[in-house]
């Protein structure tokens, strides 16, 4: 999947949309860095598939709005042991 950048960008966007996944989850699934995911989705994808970009961007914005909540839950688990 590392070969063609356009195919990778489309695959990443589809994965994020279908699974409501975070950038970190998509990066680990595809074996690329978080920076690569961001670059593919924010710079490459809008150039050739704008509707898919807008859908993926909506999911990423939702994740960004919720990340402080997920961080609090992770900290709670760490100290409570559950």
C-alpha positions in Angstrom: 0.0 0.0 0.0 3.0 2.3 0.2 3.5 2.4 -3.5 1.0 4.7 -5.1 0.3 7.8 -3.0 -3.2 8.4 -4.5 -4.3 4.9 -3.8 -3.0 5.1 -0.3 -4.7 8.4 0.3 -8.0 7.0 -0.9 -7.6 3.8 1.2 -6.8 5.8 4.3 -9.8 8.1 3.8 -12.1 5.1 3.3 -10.8 3.3 6.4 -11.2 6.4 8.5 -14.7 7.0 7.3 -15.9 3.4 7.6 -14.4 2.8 11.0 -14.6 6.3 12.5 -10.9 5.8 13.1 -8.3 8.1 14.5 -5.2 9.2 12.6 -3.1 7.0 14.9 -5.3 3.9 14.3 -5.2 4.5 10.5 -1.4 4.9 10.6 -0.9 1.7 12.5 -3.3 -0.2 10.2 -1.6 0.9 7.0 2.0 0.8 8.4 2.7 4.4 7.8 3.4 7.4 10.2 0.8 9.8 11.5 2.6 12.5 9.5 2.0 10.5 6.3 -1.7 10.1 7.1 -2.0 13.8 7.7 -0.2 14.7 4.5 -2.2 12.2 2.4 -5.5 13.4 3.7 -4.9 17.2 3.9 -2.7 17.8 0.9 -3.0 15.0 -1.6 -6.6 13.8 -1.4 -8.3 17.2 -2.0 -6.5 17.5 -5.3 -8.2 14.5 -6.9 -11.1 13.5 -4.7 -12.7 16.4 -2.9 -15.9 14.7 -1.8 -14.0 11.9 -0.1 -11.7 14.4 1.5 -14.7 16.3 3.0 -16.1 13.1 4.5 -12.8 12.1 6.0 -12.2 15.7 7.3 -15.6 15.5 9.1 -14.6 12.3 10.9 -11.2 13.8 11.9 -12.8 17.0 13.2 -15.1 14.9 15.3 -12.2 12.9 16.7 -10.3 16.1 17.4 -13.2 17.5 19.4 -13.4 14.3 21.5 -9.7 13.7 22.1 -9.6 15.5 25.5 -12.4 13.1 26.7 -10.4 10.0 25.5 -7.3 11.3 27.2 -9.2 11.7 30.5 -10.5 8.2 30.2 -7.0 6.8 29.5 -5.6 8.6 32.5 -8.4 7.3 34.7 -7.8 3.8 33.6 -4.1 4.2 34.3 -4.6 5.3 37.9 -7.6 3.2 38.8 -6.4 0.1 37.2 -9.5 -0.7 35.2 
